[in-house]
Each structure stands twice: as structure tokens, then as C-alpha cells.
Amino acid sequence: MDNVAVKKKKRSFSDVMSLRKTKQYITAFWFLLIPLILLILFTYLPLVDMVRYSLYKWDGFGKMKFIGVDNYVEMFTKPEYFRMFKTSLYYLIGSFIQIGLALVFAALLMDSKKTKFTNFFKGAIFFPYLVNGVAVGLIFLYFYQPGGTLDTLLTSLGFSQETLPLWMKTVGLNNVCLAIVSLWRYLGQNMVMFAGSMQSIDSDLYEAAALDGANQAQIFRYIILPNIKTVISINMILAVKGAISVFEIPFIMTDGANGTATFVTKTLEVAFTSRKIGMASAMGVVLLVLIMIITFIQKRFFEKEG
């Protein structure tokens, strides 16, 4: 029997299909099939069409004329298309302030035993994120209007109505006001992400630090920050992406007037007001590539720091 090779019995198709692992693969395939189809139909196919349209001159109705990369050449040779990115700086600075405030609030509300009404404050700060962007824009449109809520509050503090600026019509100041609206809306989202990551840190680390006499600032610096670095990097990436592609708030509140136009609102104007679908598609492609490059650079930077 030493020289006799034992041949493995070949499994039939029915035997393979009855295996537990095979059933798991089949179940996972059917669960992923519908989301994959929706992703292809509503994300990747429109992306392919956008790239294709960017190579044509088209008003959306007539005949499409192939012009190659002329739309890209025109966009890169006219500074008016990239001037809108200056507006994104306001939102970018506001995003960094937003992340800083979210870290502070998350640290303060992390321990429910030391802070009363923790869940109430968390819910109150997170609530603006649940409000529809159109509703947020309309709320602050009345908040900033002459004689509105903000002017009423300031006049009650002793300021004269005649000395108060036109918040939405003063160039520069209007972008600051819009950035504050964005900060108010997304602060709760960042805070909840930070609070969740802080609570996932091993409690033994906090107890050991307290026994060693570490204060709250030292605990935050040497225990909390190193352990939530991944979440911070994700929020930083989302902040930069959001600052570049901001749309809802300036579109609803000012429609891009008085120097508040962003690259996305300009793209919308080019597409549906100027009827330059090809140029708008080229702007969309450039924005997508720009976001991908910035995300890649940020990811590599945080990986290097880690």
C-alpha cells in the first residue's frame, strides 16, 4: 500500500454548490448585485458621458460638434473659470475652524458622567446636519437680511441700524457669512465622528493617565489625538473636498452674486444659462480630477505622518 497513490474523489457541481463557503459567496453576490447596478447606472455611466460631452461643442439640444480638447484649452486660458476657487478659501478656512471646534466639543461631551445633559447637547449640535440644505439657506437668508434676526440682535445690544453692513451684499463679508453657515451646518457631523472615535479608545488608557496625574490637556494631546488620527485625516479630506465643491448655500442664498460664486455654481451657469454643455462637462471633469489629486496628496501625507 506504500506505493499506492490515493486519488481524491472529484466533486460534482452539486457538491460544490452545497458547500457553505459557496453559499456565502452566492448570497454576497446577490446582495451586491443591485447596488452595483445602481452604481454603474447613476455614477459611472454619467461620468463616461460627461467625459464624452467635454470633447464636443453642444447646447444640449442641437447637433453635437466634435472639437477635441478645445473646451479644456479655453478653460485653462481664461482666468475667469478658476477665479472662483478664491471663494473656496473662505470655506476651507471655515472647515478648519469647524474641525477644531468639533474636537473641542467632542472632548467636552465625551464623558457623560462629568458633563450633564450630554446627549441633549450632542443632539442640539448635530441637529443642523439633519436639516435640508435648502431650508438652511432660506433660514439664514432671513437671518442676514437688512432688519433681520442678526440686525435685531445687534441693535438690541446698542448698535445703530445705520452703521450695520449689508451682510449679503458686501463683497468679502458675504463669503464670511456663508462660510459661517456651512460651519454651523456641518459642525455636528464632525463632532459625532470625533466623539465616537474617542469613546472607542480603551478606557484603561484614561484611567492610567489619571493615576499618573495627567490633566485634560495632556490626555487630549497624548492619548486622544494619536488614537483618532485616522478620523481626523478623513474629516480633513472631506473638508477640502467640500470647500472646493461647495454649492447649496451660495446658490440658494446669493445665486453666486456679489463675488460669492463658486466653481460649481459657475459650472451650473455655463451649462444652463450660457447653454455650453461641453464646456460645463469639461469643468466637471477638471473638478473631479482636482479633488482626486488633492485627496491622494492628503492621504499620502497622513500615511507618512502615521
Secondary structure as the mmCIF struct_conf table of DSSP 4:
data_model
#
loop_
_struct_conf.conf_type_id
_struct_conf.id
_struct_conf.beg_label_comp_id
_struct_conf.beg_label_asym_id
_struct_conf.beg_label_seq_id
_struct_conf.end_label_comp_id
_struct_conf.end_label_asym_id
_struct_conf.end_label_seq_id
TURN_TY1_P TURN_TY1_P1 ASP A 2 ASN A 3
HELX_LH_PP_P HELX_LH_PP_P1 LYS A 7 SER A 12
HELX_RH_AL_P HELX_RH_AL_P1 PHE A 13 SER A 18
BEND BEND1 LEU A 19 LEU A 19
HELX_RH_AL_P HELX_RH_AL_P2 ARG A 20 LEU A 39
HELX_RH_PI_P HELX_RH_PI_P1 ILE A 40 TYR A 44
HELX_RH_AL_P HELX_RH_AL_P3 LEU A 45 TYR A 53
TURN_TY1_P TURN_TY1_P2 SER A 54 LEU A 55
STRN STRN1 TYR A 56 LYS A 57
BEND BEND2 GLY A 60 GLY A 62
STRN STRN2 LYS A 65 PHE A 66
TURN_TY1_P TURN_TY1_P3 GLY A 68 VAL A 69
HELX_RH_AL_P HELX_RH_AL_P4 ASP A 70 THR A 77
HELX_RH_3T_P HELX_RH_3T_P1 PRO A 79 TYR A 81
TURN_TY1_P TURN_TY1_P4 PHE A 82 MET A 84
HELX_RH_AL_P HELX_RH_AL_P5 PHE A 85 LEU A 108
TURN_TY1_P TURN_TY1_P5 LEU A 109 LEU A 109
BEND BEND3 MET A 110 MET A 110
TURN_TY1_P TURN_TY1_P6 SER A 112 LYS A 114
BEND BEND4 THR A 115 THR A 115
TURN_TY1_P TURN_TY1_P7 LYS A 116 PHE A 117
HELX_RH_AL_P HELX_RH_AL_P6 THR A 118 LEU A 130
BEND BEND5 VAL A 131 VAL A 131
HELX_RH_AL_P HELX_RH_AL_P7 GLY A 133 TYR A 144
BEND BEND6 GLN A 145 GLN A 145
TURN_TY1_P TURN_TY1_P8 PRO A 146 GLY A 147
BEND BEND7 GLY A 148 GLY A 148
HELX_RH_AL_P HELX_RH_AL_P8 THR A 149 SER A 156
TURN_TY1_P TURN_TY1_P9 LEU A 157 GLY A 158
HELX_RH_3T_P HELX_RH_3T_P2 GLN A 161 THR A 163
BEND BEND8 LEU A 164 LEU A 164
TURN_TY1_P TURN_TY1_P10 TRP A 167 LYS A 169
BEND BEND9 THR A 170 THR A 170
TURN_TY1_P TURN_TY1_P11 VAL A 171 GLY A 172
HELX_RH_AL_P HELX_RH_AL_P9 LEU A 173 GLN A 199
TURN_TY1_P TURN_TY1_P12 SER A 200 SER A 200
BEND BEND10 ILE A 201 ILE A 201
HELX_RH_AL_P HELX_RH_AL_P10 SER A 203 LEU A 211
TURN_TY1_P TURN_TY1_P13 ASP A 212 GLY A 213
HELX_RH_AL_P HELX_RH_AL_P11 GLN A 216 ILE A 219
HELX_RH_PI_P HELX_RH_PI_P2 PHE A 220 ILE A 224
HELX_RH_AL_P HELX_RH_AL_P12 LEU A 225 ASN A 227
TURN_TY1_P TURN_TY1_P14 ILE A 228 ILE A 228
HELX_RH_AL_P HELX_RH_AL_P13 LYS A 229 ILE A 244
BEND BEND11 SER A 245 SER A 245
HELX_RH_AL_P HELX_RH_AL_P14 GLU A 248 MET A 253
TURN_TY1_P TURN_TY1_P15 THR A 254 THR A 260
HELX_RH_AL_P HELX_RH_AL_P15 PHE A 263 PHE A 272
TURN_TY1_P TURN_TY1_P16 THR A 273 THR A 273
BEND BEND12 SER A 274 SER A 274
HELX_RH_AL_P HELX_RH_AL_P16 ILE A 277 GLU A 305
#
